[in-house]
Amino acid sequence: MEIAPAHTLNLSGVLSTSSRILKGNYYHFLALSLFFFPLSISLISTPTLCLTGHFFPVDLFNNFPPNHQKAVISYLLYILIVYVSTLCAVATITYSTYHGFVGTQVNFFTALKSLAFSFFPVITTAIVAHVLLFLISLTFLLFVGVILSLVKTLGLAIDYNSIYFISFLAVVGAMLIVIIIYFQLNWSLAFVVVVAESKWGLAPLIRSSYLVKGMRSVSLLLFVCFGIFGGMFVWLFSDTLYRPAVSGQRFTGFMMLGTFFLMLLFLRSTVAGTVLYMYCKAMHGELELEIAEGFNHDYINLPSDVEKVPQNFPVLVA
């Protein structure tokens, strides 16, 4: 059996393993990435159409009369479609990556059937995570409000137009963003836990926080890397679409090209997250059972200096 070159548990290792998995099952993953289409086309089109005086979600339902209430309902319905299709993409791609990783053959229809078991646990976990983030953010803002009230109680005047107060708000905003990112990193493996371990609700969040210990830097780099590239794609193609000189055909072409690139980016991000989950399990010494059962695929050697990480860590590479 051919042994793949050794690499360490870092960003390059996660990305290289993700690339091997994608290349070995390219058309399968490309088909599943179509679930990302509503999200991708929204991110590309909405900024441009809003700037030109149109509202993309409402325009999508142009057959409705110009009624504000129906417009709001259409917008909410569109958001729901985007959200559900995105969760379907995450669930099916994670399922395919995980089972391919451990040596189980998965076809397109098997991945779709897996939604019957994983969709509601995934959406329940997502709702729990959103509620917790909202409560954490609300608690932090209430704490800031208490501090401002205390300052007023002490008789100190607050100039809301001063540079000092604006700077204070900027610091508060930055701290809130850091807090949210921290929890997002801790919960970055939650959906993989739902699919791979059949847990849901609060349990995947706790499990993810445990697994990601020691690999938060890799999780952060993945978040930053895909976030930067995603932002660049959205900015580049939205800016191109907004130019007045762009004709209708070129507008559609640029829109489809930007949407396709974003779909591939989301696909690679989801696969990388699943690979990171397997690496985290390796670091915590939880892969002995899988290795003992044996695999029919090539192996990648993980570094021997990592405690509890098996020397021959199995992963699908072709």
C-alpha positions in Angstrom: 0.0 0.0 0.0 1.4 3.4 -1.0 2.0 5.8 1.9 1.2 9.4 1.3 3.8 12.0 2.4 3.5 13.0 6.1 2.2 16.4 7.0 1.4 18.1 10.3 -1.9 18.9 12.0 -2.1 22.4 10.6 -3.9 24.5 8.0 -2.0 23.1 5.0 -2.6 19.6 6.2 -6.4 20.2 6.4 -6.5 21.9 3.0 -4.4 19.3 1.3 -6.5 16.4 2.7 -9.6 18.3 1.7 -8.3 18.6 -1.9 -7.6 14.9 -2.1 -11.1 14.1 -1.0 -12.6 16.5 -3.4 -10.6 15.3 -6.4 -11.5 11.7 -5.7 -15.2 12.5 -5.6 -15.4 15.7 -7.6 -18.7 15.3 -9.5 -20.5 13.9 -6.4 -19.5 17.0 -4.3 -20.1 19.4 -7.2 -23.7 18.1 -7.4 -24.2 18.5 -3.7 -22.8 22.0 -3.8 -25.9 23.1 -5.8 -27.6 23.4 -2.4 -25.4 26.4 -1.9 -26.8 28.1 -5.1 -29.5 30.2 -3.3 -27.0 31.5 -0.8 -24.3 32.2 -3.4 -26.5 34.0 -5.8 -28.0 36.1 -3.0 -24.6 37.2 -1.8 -23.5 38.2 -5.3 -26.7 39.8 -6.5 -28.3 41.5 -3.5 -25.7 44.2 -2.9 -25.8 45.2 -6.5 -29.5 45.2 -7.0 -30.0 47.1 -3.7 -27.6 49.8 -4.9 -29.4 50.2 -8.3 -32.8 50.7 -6.5 -34.1 47.1 -6.7 -34.5 44.6 -3.9 -33.5 41.2 -5.1 -35.7 39.0 -2.8 -38.8 41.1 -3.6 -38.0 41.1 -7.4 -37.8 37.3 -7.2 -41.5 37.3 -6.5 -42.6 40.0 -9.0 -45.9 38.3 -9.7 -47.2 39.6 -6.4 -49.0 43.0 -6.4 -46.9 45.9 -5.0 -48.0 45.4 -1.4 -45.7 46.0 1.5 -47.0 43.2 3.6 -46.6 40.7 0.8 -43.2 42.0 0.0 -42.1 41.4 3.6 -43.6 37.8 3.5 -41.8 37.2 0.2 -38.5 38.4 1.7 -38.9 36.2 4.8 -39.9 33.2 2.6 -36.8 33.8 0.5 -34.6 33.9 3.5 -36.1 30.7 4.8 -35.4 29.0 1.4 -31.7 30.2 1.5 -31.3 29.1 5.1 -32.8 25.6 4.6 -30.9 24.9 1.4 -27.6 26.0 3.1 -28.2 23.6 6.0 -29.0 20.8 3.4 -25.7 21.5 1.7 -23.8 21.4 5.0 -25.5 18.2 6.1 -25.1 16.2 2.8 -21.5 17.4 2.1 -20.5 16.6 5.7 -22.1 13.2 5.5 -20.3 12.4 2.2 -16.9 13.7 3.5 -17.1 11.8 6.8 -18.2 8.5 5.3 -15.7 8.8 2.5 -13.1 9.5 5.1 -13.8 6.3 7.0 -14.0 4.2 3.9 -17.7 3.9 3.2 -19.0 4.3 -0.3 -21.5 7.1 -0.6 -23.4 8.1 -3.8 -25.5 11.1 -4.5 -28.9 9.6 -3.6 -27.5 8.1 -0.3 -26.3 11.6 0.7 -29.8 13.0 -0.1 -31.4 10.2 2.0 -29.2 11.1 4.9 -31.2 14.3 5.2 -34.1 12.3 6.6 -32.0 11.6 9.7 -29.8 14.7 9.9 -31.9 17.7 8.7 -34.0 18.2 11.9 -31.0 17.6 14.3 -28.9 20.1 12.2 -31.6 22.8 12.2 -32.3 22.2 15.9 -28.6 22.6 16.7 -28.5 25.8 14.5 -31.4 27.3 16.3 -29.9 26.5 19.7 -26.6 28.1 18.6 -28.3 31.2 17.3 -30.4 31.6 20.5 -27.2 31.2 22.7 -25.3 33.8 20.6 -28.3 36.2 20.9 -28.4 35.7 24.7 -24.6 36.1 25.0 -24.7 39.3 22.9 -27.7 40.7 24.8 -26.0 40.0 28.1 -22.9 41.8 27.0 -24.9 44.8 25.8 -26.9 44.9 29.0 -23.7 44.9 30.9 -22.5 47.9 28.9 -25.8 49.6 29.5 -25.5 49.1 33.2 -22.0 50.7 33.1 -23.4 53.7 31.3 -26.3 54.0 33.8 -23.8 53.8 36.7 -21.8 56.6 35.1 -24.9 58.7 34.9 -25.8 57.8 38.5 -22.5 59.1 39.7 -23.3 62.5 38.1 -20.9 62.3 35.2 -22.1 63.8 32.0 -21.9 61.8 28.8 -21.4 63.6 25.5 -22.8 61.2 22.9 -21.2 63.2 20.1 -17.7 63.2 21.6 -14.9 61.3 20.1 -14.4 59.5 23.4 -17.9 58.1 23.4 -17.6 57.1 19.7 -14.3 55.4 20.5 -16.0 53.6 23.5 -18.7 52.3 21.2 -16.0 51.1 18.7 -14.2 49.2 21.5 -17.5 47.7 22.7 -18.4 46.6 19.1 -14.9 45.1 18.6 -15.2 43.2 22.0 -18.6 41.9 21.0 -17.3 40.7 17.6 -14.3 38.9 19.4 -16.8 37.2 21.8 -19.0 36.0 18.9 -16.0 34.7 16.9 -14.7 32.9 20.0 -17.9 31.0 20.4 -18.2 30.4 16.6 -14.7 28.8 16.7 -15.6 26.6 19.6 -18.8 25.5 17.8 -17.2 25.2 14.4 -17.4 21.4 14.5 -21.0 21.2 15.8 -22.7 20.3 12.5 -20.1 17.6 11.9 -20.8 16.2 15.3 -24.5 16.2 14.5 -24.0 14.2 11.3 -21.2 11.9 12.5 -22.3 11.2 16.0 -26.1 11.6 15.8 -26.2 14.3 18.5 -28.4 17.4 18.4 -29.3 20.5 20.3 -26.8 21.7 23.0 -24.7 18.4 23.0 -23.0 19.0 19.6 -21.9 22.5 20.8 -20.4 21.1 24.0 -18.8 18.2 22.1 -17.3 20.7 19.5 -15.9 22.9 22.2 -14.1 19.8 23.6 -12.8 18.5 20.3 -11.5 21.9 19.0 -9.2 22.4 22.0 -5.6 22.4 20.7 -6.8 23.2 17.2 -8.5 26.6 17.6 -5.7 28.3 15.7 -6.4 26.0 12.7 -10.1 26.6 13.0 -9.4 30.4 13.1 -7.2 30.3 10.1 -9.8 28.4 8.2 -12.4 30.9 9.2 -10.2 33.9 8.2 -9.0 32.2 5.0 -12.4 31.3 3.6 -13.9 34.6 5.0 -11.4 36.7 3.1 -11.8 34.8 -0.2 -15.6 34.9 0.2 -15.5 38.6 0.8 -13.3 39.2 -2.1 -15.5 37.2 -4.5 -18.6 39.1 -3.3 -16.9 42.5 -3.5 -15.3 41.8 -6.9 -18.4 40.4 -8.7 -20.9 42.8 -7.1 -18.7 45.7 -8.0 -18.5 44.4 -11.6 -22.3 44.0 -11.8 -22.9 47.5 -10.6 -21.0 49.2 -13.4 -23.5 50.9 -15.7 -21.6 49.7 -18.8 -22.4 46.1 -18.1 -24.9 44.7 -20.6 -27.7 42.3 -19.7 -25.8 39.3 -21.1 -22.6 40.2 -19.3 -24.5 41.0 -16.2 -26.0 37.4 -16.2 -22.6 35.9 -17.1 -20.8 37.7 -14.2 -23.5 36.8 -11.8 -23.3 33.1 -12.7 -19.5 33.1 -12.6 -19.4 34.7 -9.2 -22.1 32.3 -7.9 -20.2 29.3 -9.1 -17.0 30.5 -7.4 -18.8 31.0 -4.1 -20.5 27.6 -4.4 -17.0 26.0 -4.7 -15.7 28.1 -1.8 -18.5 27.0 0.5 -18.0 23.4 -0.7 -14.3 23.4 0.1 -15.0 25.1 3.5 -17.5 22.4 4.5 -15.2 19.6 3.5 -12.3 21.2 5.3 -14.5 21.5 8.5 -15.2 17.8 8.3 -11.5 17.0 7.9 -10.7 19.2 10.8 -13.1 17.2 12.9 -11.3 14.0 12.1 -7.9 15.6 12.9 -9.3 16.8 16.3 -10.5 13.3 17.0 -7.0 12.1 16.2 -5.5 14.6 18.6 -7.8 13.4 21.4 -7.0 9.7 20.7 -10.4 8.8 19.5 -9.6 7.0 16.3 -8.2 3.7 17.6 -11.5 1.9 17.1 -11.8 3.1 13.5 -8.2 2.1 12.8 -8.6 -1.3 14.4 -11.5 -2.0 12.2 -9.3 -1.4 9.2 -9.6 0.6 6.0 -9.3 -0.1 2.3 -7.8 3.2 1.4 -4.4 4.9 1.3 -3.0 6.3 4.5 -1.6 9.6 5.5 1.0 9.6 8.3 0.5 12.1 11.0 3.5 13.4 12.9 4.7 11.0 15.6 5.4 13.9 18.0 1.7 14.7 18.5 0.5 12.9 21.7 -2.1 10.2 21.2 -2.2 10.7 17.4 -1.9 7.3 15.6 1.0 7.0 13.3 -1.1 5.7 10.4 -4.1 8.0 10.3 -6.6 6.8 7.7 -8.1 9.1 5.2 -9.6 8.7 1.7 -7.3 10.2 -0.8 -8.6 8.9 -4.1 
